[in-house]
Amino acid sequence: MNRQQLLILLSFFSIYFIWGSTYLLNKIAVAELPPLFLASIRFGVAGILILIIAKLLKKSLKVTKKQLLNLTIAGFLFLVYGNGVFVWALKYVDSGFAALLASTQPLFVLFLLRLIDGKRMQQKSIIGVCLGILGMYLLVSQKTIATSEGMILGIFMILSCVLSWSYGSVFVSKANLPKNFFVSTGYQMTIGSVLLFFWSQVFGEDITSIYSISNKVQWSIVMLIVFGSIIAFTSFNYLLKVVSPEKVSTSAYVNPVIALLLGWYFLGEKLTNQSIIASCVLLTGVYFITSRKRITKQKVRPSQKT
């Protein structure tokens, strides 16, 4: 196994298993901290640390105006809307259920590639889309959801976050960004943190709550910064440049399973039989979409390697 293959393998492990645990960590933290402020702290600290690491590795931190614009767009799509609003929605939706909703990402990526690149849908893709729509209907049509305060709003916002994240995946795979993935990730997080803090103040979030958080929340934030942000998000940016966006989106297979198990074990979250059936239908649809593609690695110029 050469160096690039090992990096790809470790990167997929990060976005599969580490990101699966961030649903639980965010759910714990958002119970005591405002969501946008929480995300701002997480990405601000992680972004600065990543840029310091890049500097110690003697990587150039210079970016062009075009790259700075693209970094800002990516930071907004991924971190401000895709993550910040998602964390806010966790106030109304269980972490395991939110992970199931997030597993629709391959559906969104497929539609976006069809719209942007004109990629034609094959028979398996059509079957997958139909199963995905059916799975979503089964999830959101339950009586327990319809009668839960804020649940419908939370579901709608999560789906809009998935759309933002999916478009960001397609955008980053094509955009002119810094060639080093530490530099690219560090700037995205730092810019995203500033934007998140701005919107946190616009919506009047109480940032003084940071002084009274429990040890459990403190550890959740540390783990979100180190593992969820520095390691997993850097891996995600790396993968978007060396494999196709569709393949990267297959993290939707594993994330819900990890999130469901952790939510059940640590938070006592429960899933109805209809939710279990819906998740099976939904993930089967995702499988049909991604399995029909023969995904090959893009050739990477030496200058693109970390």
C-alpha positions in Angstrom: 0.0 0.0 0.0 1.5 3.3 -1.1 1.3 6.6 0.8 -1.7 8.0 -1.1 -3.7 4.7 -0.7 -3.0 4.7 3.1 -4.1 8.4 3.4 -7.3 7.6 1.5 -8.0 4.6 3.7 -7.4 6.6 7.0 -9.4 9.5 5.6 -12.4 7.3 4.9 -12.2 5.9 8.4 -12.3 9.4 9.8 -15.4 10.5 7.9 -17.1 7.2 8.5 -16.6 6.6 12.2 -15.4 9.9 13.7 -18.2 12.0 12.1 -20.7 9.4 13.2 -19.8 10.2 16.8 -20.2 14.0 16.3 -24.0 13.8 16.3 -23.8 12.6 19.9 -21.1 15.2 20.9 -23.1 18.1 19.4 -26.3 16.9 21.0 -24.6 16.9 24.4 -23.0 20.3 23.9 -26.0 22.1 22.5 -27.9 21.3 25.7 -25.8 24.0 27.5 -24.4 26.2 24.7 -26.2 28.2 22.0 -25.7 26.3 18.7 -24.1 29.0 16.5 -21.8 30.1 19.2 -20.8 26.4 19.9 -20.0 25.9 16.2 -18.0 29.2 16.2 -15.9 28.1 19.1 -15.3 24.6 17.6 -14.3 25.8 14.2 -12.4 28.9 15.4 -10.0 26.9 17.6 -9.7 24.1 15.1 -9.0 26.5 12.2 -6.2 28.4 14.1 -4.6 25.1 15.2 -4.7 23.7 11.7 -3.1 26.9 10.3 -0.4 26.7 13.0 0.3 23.0 12.0 0.5 24.0 8.4 3.0 26.8 9.2 5.1 24.4 11.3 5.1 22.0 8.3 6.5 25.0 6.3 3.4 25.2 4.0 2.7 28.5 2.4 -0.4 30.3 3.8 -0.7 32.7 0.9 -3.9 32.6 -1.1 -5.2 34.4 -4.1 -8.3 36.6 -4.1 -10.1 33.9 -6.1 -9.1 31.2 -3.6 -10.2 33.4 -0.7 -13.6 33.9 -2.2 -13.9 30.1 -2.8 -12.8 29.4 0.7 -15.5 31.8 2.0 -18.2 30.1 -0.1 -17.0 26.6 1.1 -16.9 27.8 4.7 -20.4 29.1 4.5 -21.9 26.0 2.8 -20.2 23.5 5.0 -19.8 25.2 8.4 -22.1 28.1 8.7 -25.2 26.6 7.2 -24.4 23.0 6.7 -23.2 22.5 10.3 -24.2 25.6 12.4 -27.9 25.3 11.5 -27.7 21.5 11.7 -26.5 21.8 15.4 -29.4 24.3 16.1 -31.9 21.7 14.7 -30.5 19.1 17.2 -32.4 21.0 19.9 -35.6 19.5 18.4 -34.4 16.3 16.8 -32.7 13.2 18.3 -29.1 12.7 17.2 -29.8 9.3 15.7 -32.8 10.6 13.8 -30.8 13.5 12.5 -28.2 11.2 11.3 -30.8 9.2 9.3 -32.0 12.4 7.7 -28.4 13.3 6.9 -28.0 10.0 5.1 -30.0 11.5 2.2 -26.8 13.3 1.1 -26.1 10.9 -1.8 -29.6 11.7 -3.1 -28.9 15.4 -3.1 -25.4 14.9 -4.6 -26.9 12.8 -7.5 -29.5 15.5 -8.3 -26.9 18.3 -8.2 -24.5 16.4 -10.5 -27.4 15.9 -12.8 -28.2 19.6 -12.8 -24.6 20.9 -12.8 -22.8 18.3 -15.0 -25.7 16.9 -16.8 -24.9 13.4 -15.7 -27.7 11.1 -16.9 -29.5 9.0 -14.3 -29.2 5.2 -14.8 -31.9 2.7 -13.8 -30.3 1.9 -10.4 -30.2 5.6 -9.6 -33.9 6.0 -10.4 -34.7 3.0 -8.1 -32.5 4.6 -5.4 -34.2 7.9 -5.7 -37.7 6.3 -5.4 -36.6 4.3 -2.3 -35.1 7.4 -0.8 -38.3 9.4 -1.2 -40.3 6.5 0.3 -37.9 6.2 3.2 -38.1 9.9 3.9 -41.9 9.8 3.8 -41.9 6.9 6.3 -39.6 8.9 8.6 -41.5 12.2 8.7 -45.0 10.9 8.5 -45.0 9.3 12.0 -47.6 10.6 14.5 -45.0 11.1 17.2 -43.2 13.5 14.9 -46.3 15.4 13.8 -47.2 16.0 17.5 -43.7 17.0 18.7 -43.2 20.7 19.2 -40.5 22.0 16.8 -39.9 18.6 15.2 -41.2 19.4 11.7 -39.2 22.7 11.7 -36.1 20.7 12.8 -36.5 18.1 10.0 -36.9 20.8 7.4 -33.9 22.7 8.5 -31.8 19.5 8.6 -32.7 18.7 5.0 -31.8 22.2 3.9 -28.4 21.7 5.7 -27.9 18.4 3.8 -28.6 20.3 0.5 -26.0 22.9 1.5 -23.4 20.3 2.4 -24.1 18.4 -0.8 -23.6 21.4 -3.0 -20.5 22.3 -1.0 -19.1 18.8 -1.8 -19.6 19.3 -5.5 -18.3 22.9 -5.4 -15.1 22.0 -3.5 -14.3 19.1 -5.9 -14.1 21.7 -8.8 -13.1 25.0 -7.1 -9.7 26.7 -7.2 -8.5 26.2 -3.6 -5.1 26.1 -1.8 -3.4 22.9 -2.9 -2.4 21.9 0.6 -5.4 20.5 2.5 -4.3 21.7 5.9 -4.2 25.3 4.6 -7.6 24.9 2.8 -9.3 23.4 5.8 -7.7 25.9 8.2 -9.0 28.9 6.2 -12.4 27.4 5.7 -12.8 26.9 9.5 -11.4 30.3 10.5 -13.7 32.1 8.0 -16.6 30.0 9.0 -16.0 30.7 12.7 -16.1 34.4 12.1 -19.3 34.2 10.1 -20.9 31.9 12.7 -20.0 34.3 15.6 -21.5 37.2 13.6 -24.8 35.4 13.1 -24.7 34.3 16.7 -24.7 37.9 17.8 -27.3 38.8 15.2 -29.7 36.2 16.7 -28.9 37.3 20.3 -27.3 34.1 21.6 -26.0 34.3 25.1 -22.3 33.7 24.9 -21.8 34.1 28.6 -23.1 30.5 29.0 -19.6 29.3 28.2 -18.5 30.2 31.8 -20.9 27.7 33.4 -20.7 24.6 31.2 -20.3 21.1 32.7 -17.2 18.9 32.4 -19.2 16.7 30.1 -19.8 19.5 27.6 -16.2 20.6 27.9 -14.9 17.2 26.9 -17.5 17.1 24.0 -16.1 20.4 22.7 -12.5 19.2 22.9 -13.4 16.0 21.0 -15.3 18.0 18.4 -12.3 20.3 17.9 -9.6 17.6 17.7 -11.4 14.7 16.1 -14.5 16.1 14.4 -12.9 19.2 13.0 -9.1 18.9 12.7 -8.9 15.2 11.7 -12.2 14.4 10.1 -12.8 17.7 8.2 -9.2 17.8 6.9 -9.7 14.2 5.7 -13.0 15.2 4.0 -11.3 18.0 2.1 -8.5 15.7 1.0 -10.9 13.0 -0.3 -13.0 15.5 -2.3 -9.8 16.2 -4.4 -8.7 12.6 -4.9 -11.9 10.6 -5.3 -15.4 11.5 -6.6 -18.0 13.4 -4.5 -20.4 10.5 -4.9 -17.9 8.1 -3.2 -17.2 10.6 -0.4 -20.9 10.9 0.3 -21.0 7.1 1.1 -20.1 8.1 4.6 -23.9 8.3 4.9 -23.9 4.5 5.1 -22.0 4.3 8.3 -22.7 7.7 10.1 -26.3 6.9 11.0 -25.4 3.5 12.4 -22.7 4.9 14.7 -25.0 7.8 15.7 -27.9 5.5 16.5 -25.8 3.2 18.6 -24.1 6.0 20.5 -27.4 7.9 21.0 -29.1 4.8 22.3 -26.2 3.9 24.6 -25.4 7.3 26.1 -28.6 9.4 25.7 -31.3 6.7 25.9 -32.7 7.7 22.5 -35.3 5.3 21.1 -36.4 4.5 17.5 -39.8 3.4 16.6 -40.3 0.3 14.4 -41.4 2.6 11.6 -38.2 4.6 11.9 -36.1 1.4 11.7 -38.0 0.3 8.6 -37.7 3.7 7.1 -33.9 3.8 7.7 -33.5 0.4 6.0 -35.5 1.6 3.0 -33.6 4.9 2.9 -30.1 3.3 3.1 -31.1 0.7 0.5 -31.9 3.6 -1.8 -28.5 5.2 -1.1 -26.8 1.9 -1.9 -28.6 1.7 -5.3 -27.4 5.2 -6.1 -23.7 4.7 -5.2 -23.3 1.0 -6.2 -24.2 1.6 -9.9 -21.2 3.9 -10.4 -17.8 2.7 -11.2 -15.8 5.2 -9.1 -12.1 5.7 -9.9 -9.6 7.9 -8.4 -8.7 11.1 -10.2 -5.1 11.6 -11.1 -3.4 13.9 -8.6 -0.6 16.1 -9.6 2.4 16.0 -7.3 1.7 19.5 -6.2 -1.8 18.5 -5.0 -0.4 16.0 -2.4 -0.1 16.9 1.2 
